[in-house]
Amino acid sequence: MNLIIIEPYFFVMENSLGIKSNFSQNGYGFQTLRINTAKTFEKIDFTATFKIKKLPSNPFEKTPVFDLQDNYDLIHSLDFKVDFEPFLRKTKFTTLPESSGNLYVFDPALSIFENLQKLNRWVYYFIHFTTGVTHVHTVLQEIIETPNGVCQDFTHLFCALARANNIPSHYVSRYLHQGHGYFGDSQMHAWAEAYVPQVGWMGFDPTNLLLVKEDHIKVAHGKDYHDCSPLKGIVYSHGSNDTKHSVEVLAQQ
């Protein structure tokens, strides 16, 4: 079973105005932070420090012998579709254009896990990783017509095709610490989680053709980018505002 254990053991969140932070939980079970102030300010800085422990995980370890017929019957059942409806739903960013037809169809002779691995590989080779050609509002029709993009585009396409084949999928915002040579290794990254019967949620990184392991650090998941964008700061104030961020991920032995 592909369980990746994250154990947070140190967390500090500070802001330059010294205002108390209020935490709440969103609809997906993740903590959100809010501050309120009557003070006038021109700039505010947030500094967050986290230390976590991740236990090693092998996605292929203890993989069961899949019962293909039962698994395919399950994903087509009404109860399954009701239970996983939010992550089977089409969204603005995970809707395939009608012109794409059956862009990727699962092979019923293979297990769902095997099909998802093949989908991961297919998306990796279909899109050419190219920065600066897409943006946060890019939809899949643009990607399919001109297959160039970044991690969010890879992930949206993976999620859309998994859902088109009746597999629930999460869009995940996380950090990737793999040293050098991987896309997204020094900034917020995105990849997918798909639900595999008999196993549970498993992570797939189509941008780098990886299965998610201990070097992938999850922050949040949702239906698409809009639910868990890397930076979702909301400032209610007069005038315009501009937000910048940076991140550093360090590994300790």
SULHUQUI-V876646 format. One record per pair of residues at least 6 apart in sequence whose ideal C-beta (glycine too) atoms are under 8 Angstrom apart, sorted by the first residue. I is the first residue (numbers start at 1). J is the second residue. D is the distance in whole Angstrom. If there is no record, write none. Layout:
i=(I & I)
j=(J & J)
d=(D & D)
This chain:
i=(1 & 1 & 1 & 2 & 2 & 2 & 2 & 2 & 2 & 2 & 2 & 2 & 3 & 3 & 4 & 4 & 4 & 4 & 4 & 4 & 4 & 4 & 4 & 5 & 5 & 5 & 5 & 6 & 6 & 6 & 6 & 6 & 7 & 7 & 7 & 7 & 8 & 8 & 8 & 9 & 9 & 9 & 10 & 10 & 10 & 11 & 11 & 11 & 11 & 12 & 12 & 12 & 13 & 13 & 13 & 13 & 13 & 14 & 14 & 14 & 15 & 15 & 15 & 15 & 15 & 15 & 16 & 16 & 16 & 16 & 17 & 17 & 17 & 17 & 17 & 19 & 19 & 19 & 19 & 20 & 21 & 21 & 21 & 22 & 22 & 22 & 22 & 23 & 23 & 23 & 23 & 24 & 24 & 24 & 25 & 25 & 26 & 28 & 28 & 28 & 28 & 28 & 30 & 30 & 30 & 30 & 52 & 54 & 54 & 55 & 56 & 56 & 57 & 57 & 58 & 59 & 59 & 59 & 59 & 59 & 63 & 63 & 64 & 64 & 66 & 66 & 66 & 66 & 66 & 67 & 68 & 68 & 68 & 68 & 70 & 71 & 71 & 71 & 71 & 72 & 72 & 74 & 74 & 75 & 75 & 75 & 75 & 76 & 81 & 81 & 84 & 84 & 86 & 87 & 87 & 87 & 87 & 87 & 87 & 88 & 88 & 88 & 89 & 89 & 90 & 90 & 91 & 91 & 91 & 92 & 92 & 92 & 93 & 93 & 93 & 93 & 93 & 93 & 94 & 94 & 94 & 94 & 94 & 94 & 94 & 94 & 95 & 95 & 95 & 96 & 96 & 96 & 96 & 96 & 96 & 97 & 97 & 97 & 99 & 100 & 100 & 103 & 103 & 103 & 104 & 104 & 104 & 104 & 104 & 105 & 106 & 106 & 106 & 106 & 107 & 107 & 110 & 112 & 112 & 112 & 113 & 113 & 113 & 115 & 116 & 116 & 116 & 116 & 116 & 116 & 117 & 117 & 119 & 119 & 119 & 119 & 119 & 120 & 120 & 120 & 120 & 120 & 120 & 121 & 123 & 123 & 123 & 123 & 123 & 124 & 124 & 124 & 124 & 124 & 126 & 126 & 127 & 127 & 127 & 127 & 127 & 127 & 127 & 127 & 128 & 128 & 128 & 129 & 129 & 129 & 129 & 129 & 129 & 130 & 130 & 130 & 131 & 133 & 133 & 133 & 134 & 134 & 134 & 134 & 134 & 134 & 134 & 136 & 136 & 136 & 138 & 138 & 138 & 140 & 140 & 140 & 143 & 143 & 143 & 143 & 144 & 150 & 150 & 151 & 151 & 151 & 151 & 151 & 151 & 152 & 152 & 154 & 154 & 154 & 154 & 155 & 155 & 155 & 155 & 155 & 155 & 155 & 155 & 156 & 156 & 156 & 157 & 158 & 158 & 158 & 158 & 158 & 158 & 159 & 159 & 159 & 159 & 159 & 162 & 162 & 162 & 162 & 163 & 167 & 167 & 168 & 168 & 169 & 169 & 169 & 169 & 170 & 170 & 170 & 170 & 170 & 170 & 170 & 171 & 171 & 171 & 171 & 171 & 171 & 171 & 171 & 171 & 172 & 172 & 172 & 172 & 172 & 172 & 172 & 172 & 172 & 172 & 173 & 173 & 173 & 173 & 173 & 173 & 173 & 173 & 173 & 174 & 174 & 174 & 174 & 174 & 174 & 174 & 174 & 175 & 175 & 175 & 175 & 175 & 175 & 175 & 176 & 176 & 176 & 176 & 176 & 176 & 176 & 176 & 176 & 176 & 177 & 177 & 177 & 177 & 177 & 177 & 178 & 178 & 178 & 179 & 182 & 182 & 183 & 183 & 183 & 184 & 184 & 184 & 186 & 186 & 187 & 187 & 188 & 188 & 188 & 188 & 189 & 189 & 189 & 190 & 190 & 190 & 191 & 191 & 191 & 191 & 191 & 191 & 191 & 192 & 192 & 192 & 192 & 193 & 193 & 193 & 193 & 193 & 193 & 194 & 194 & 194 & 195 & 195 & 196 & 202 & 202 & 203 & 203 & 203 & 204 & 204 & 204 & 205 & 205 & 205 & 210 & 217 & 219 & 220 & 220 & 221 & 221 & 222 & 230 & 231 & 231 & 233 & 235 & 235)
j=(62 & 199 & 200 & 57 & 59 & 199 & 200 & 201 & 202 & 203 & 211 & 212 & 57 & 200 & 54 & 55 & 57 & 203 & 212 & 213 & 214 & 216 & 218 & 53 & 54 & 55 & 57 & 52 & 53 & 54 & 217 & 218 & 52 & 53 & 54 & 55 & 50 & 51 & 52 & 51 & 52 & 53 & 49 & 50 & 51 & 48 & 49 & 50 & 51 & 47 & 48 & 49 & 21 & 33 & 46 & 47 & 48 & 46 & 47 & 48 & 21 & 35 & 44 & 45 & 46 & 47 & 43 & 44 & 45 & 46 & 35 & 37 & 39 & 41 & 44 & 35 & 36 & 37 & 39 & 35 & 33 & 34 & 35 & 33 & 34 & 35 & 36 & 31 & 32 & 33 & 34 & 31 & 32 & 34 & 31 & 32 & 32 & 220 & 221 & 222 & 227 & 228 & 219 & 220 & 221 & 228 & 217 & 214 & 217 & 214 & 213 & 214 & 213 & 214 & 213 & 202 & 203 & 211 & 212 & 213 & 113 & 199 & 198 & 199 & 111 & 112 & 113 & 197 & 198 & 198 & 108 & 109 & 110 & 111 & 197 & 111 & 112 & 197 & 198 & 108 & 112 & 80 & 197 & 112 & 166 & 167 & 197 & 166 & 88 & 166 & 168 & 195 & 223 & 163 & 168 & 169 & 170 & 195 & 223 & 163 & 166 & 168 & 163 & 223 & 160 & 163 & 223 & 224 & 226 & 139 & 224 & 226 & 139 & 140 & 156 & 224 & 225 & 226 & 140 & 156 & 159 & 160 & 163 & 171 & 223 & 224 & 139 & 140 & 160 & 103 & 140 & 144 & 160 & 161 & 164 & 140 & 141 & 144 & 141 & 140 & 144 & 144 & 161 & 164 & 119 & 122 & 161 & 164 & 165 & 165 & 112 & 115 & 119 & 165 & 115 & 118 & 118 & 167 & 196 & 197 & 196 & 199 & 202 & 165 & 162 & 167 & 194 & 196 & 202 & 204 & 204 & 211 & 158 & 161 & 162 & 204 & 206 & 158 & 204 & 205 & 206 & 209 & 211 & 209 & 154 & 157 & 158 & 161 & 206 & 154 & 206 & 207 & 208 & 209 & 147 & 157 & 143 & 147 & 148 & 149 & 153 & 154 & 157 & 206 & 147 & 148 & 149 & 148 & 149 & 150 & 154 & 183 & 207 & 148 & 149 & 150 & 150 & 146 & 148 & 149 & 142 & 143 & 148 & 149 & 150 & 152 & 153 & 152 & 225 & 229 & 149 & 152 & 153 & 156 & 157 & 160 & 149 & 153 & 156 & 157 & 157 & 183 & 207 & 183 & 184 & 189 & 190 & 191 & 207 & 190 & 225 & 190 & 191 & 206 & 207 & 171 & 172 & 190 & 191 & 192 & 206 & 207 & 225 & 171 & 224 & 225 & 206 & 169 & 191 & 192 & 194 & 204 & 206 & 169 & 170 & 171 & 192 & 224 & 168 & 169 & 192 & 194 & 169 & 194 & 195 & 194 & 195 & 192 & 193 & 194 & 195 & 192 & 193 & 194 & 201 & 221 & 222 & 223 & 190 & 192 & 221 & 222 & 223 & 224 & 225 & 227 & 228 & 190 & 191 & 192 & 193 & 203 & 218 & 219 & 220 & 221 & 228 & 188 & 189 & 190 & 219 & 220 & 221 & 228 & 229 & 230 & 188 & 189 & 190 & 191 & 216 & 217 & 218 & 219 & 188 & 189 & 216 & 217 & 219 & 247 & 249 & 182 & 184 & 185 & 189 & 205 & 208 & 215 & 216 & 217 & 249 & 185 & 215 & 217 & 249 & 250 & 251 & 185 & 208 & 215 & 185 & 208 & 210 & 189 & 207 & 208 & 190 & 207 & 208 & 247 & 249 & 230 & 247 & 219 & 230 & 231 & 247 & 205 & 207 & 216 & 207 & 225 & 230 & 203 & 204 & 205 & 206 & 207 & 212 & 216 & 203 & 204 & 205 & 206 & 201 & 202 & 203 & 204 & 212 & 221 & 201 & 202 & 204 & 201 & 202 & 202 & 211 & 212 & 211 & 212 & 216 & 210 & 211 & 212 & 211 & 212 & 216 & 216 & 249 & 228 & 227 & 228 & 227 & 228 & 228 & 245 & 243 & 245 & 243 & 241 & 243)
d=(6 & 6 & 6 & 6 & 5 & 6 & 7 & 8 & 5 & 7 & 8 & 8 & 7 & 8 & 7 & 7 & 5 & 7 & 7 & 7 & 6 & 7 & 8 & 8 & 7 & 4 & 8 & 5 & 8 & 6 & 7 & 7 & 6 & 4 & 8 & 8 & 6 & 7 & 5 & 6 & 7 & 6 & 7 & 7 & 4 & 8 & 7 & 5 & 8 & 8 & 7 & 5 & 6 & 7 & 7 & 8 & 5 & 7 & 5 & 8 & 7 & 6 & 6 & 7 & 5 & 8 & 7 & 6 & 4 & 8 & 8 & 6 & 7 & 6 & 6 & 5 & 7 & 5 & 8 & 7 & 5 & 7 & 6 & 7 & 5 & 7 & 7 & 5 & 7 & 6 & 8 & 7 & 6 & 7 & 6 & 7 & 5 & 7 & 6 & 6 & 7 & 8 & 8 & 5 & 8 & 8 & 7 & 4 & 7 & 7 & 8 & 5 & 5 & 6 & 7 & 6 & 8 & 4 & 7 & 7 & 7 & 7 & 5 & 7 & 4 & 7 & 7 & 8 & 6 & 7 & 7 & 8 & 8 & 6 & 8 & 7 & 6 & 4 & 7 & 6 & 8 & 5 & 5 & 7 & 4 & 7 & 7 & 6 & 6 & 8 & 4 & 6 & 6 & 7 & 4 & 6 & 6 & 7 & 6 & 5 & 7 & 5 & 8 & 6 & 8 & 7 & 5 & 5 & 7 & 7 & 7 & 7 & 6 & 7 & 5 & 4 & 6 & 7 & 7 & 6 & 5 & 4 & 7 & 8 & 7 & 5 & 7 & 6 & 7 & 6 & 6 & 8 & 5 & 7 & 6 & 7 & 4 & 6 & 8 & 8 & 5 & 7 & 6 & 8 & 6 & 6 & 5 & 8 & 8 & 7 & 7 & 4 & 8 & 5 & 6 & 8 & 7 & 7 & 6 & 6 & 5 & 7 & 7 & 7 & 7 & 7 & 5 & 7 & 7 & 6 & 8 & 8 & 6 & 6 & 6 & 8 & 8 & 7 & 5 & 8 & 5 & 7 & 8 & 6 & 6 & 5 & 5 & 7 & 4 & 7 & 5 & 7 & 8 & 4 & 6 & 7 & 7 & 5 & 7 & 5 & 6 & 5 & 7 & 8 & 6 & 5 & 8 & 8 & 7 & 7 & 8 & 5 & 7 & 4 & 6 & 7 & 6 & 8 & 5 & 7 & 7 & 7 & 7 & 4 & 6 & 8 & 5 & 7 & 6 & 7 & 7 & 8 & 6 & 6 & 6 & 6 & 6 & 5 & 7 & 6 & 8 & 8 & 8 & 6 & 5 & 5 & 4 & 7 & 4 & 5 & 5 & 8 & 8 & 4 & 4 & 6 & 7 & 4 & 6 & 5 & 7 & 7 & 8 & 7 & 6 & 7 & 8 & 7 & 8 & 5 & 8 & 6 & 5 & 4 & 8 & 6 & 5 & 7 & 8 & 4 & 7 & 5 & 6 & 5 & 6 & 7 & 4 & 5 & 7 & 5 & 7 & 6 & 4 & 8 & 7 & 4 & 7 & 8 & 7 & 7 & 6 & 6 & 6 & 5 & 6 & 7 & 7 & 6 & 5 & 6 & 6 & 7 & 6 & 8 & 7 & 5 & 7 & 6 & 8 & 6 & 5 & 5 & 7 & 4 & 7 & 6 & 8 & 6 & 7 & 7 & 6 & 5 & 5 & 5 & 7 & 6 & 8 & 4 & 7 & 7 & 5 & 6 & 5 & 5 & 4 & 8 & 8 & 6 & 6 & 7 & 8 & 7 & 5 & 7 & 4 & 8 & 6 & 5 & 8 & 5 & 7 & 5 & 8 & 8 & 5 & 6 & 7 & 6 & 8 & 8 & 8 & 8 & 6 & 8 & 3 & 8 & 7 & 8 & 7 & 8 & 8 & 7 & 8 & 6 & 6 & 4 & 7 & 7 & 6 & 7 & 7 & 5 & 8 & 7 & 5 & 7 & 5 & 7 & 8 & 6 & 7 & 6 & 6 & 6 & 8 & 5 & 7 & 7 & 7 & 3 & 6 & 8 & 6 & 7 & 7 & 6 & 7 & 8 & 7 & 7 & 8 & 4 & 8 & 6 & 4 & 8 & 6 & 5 & 5 & 5 & 8)
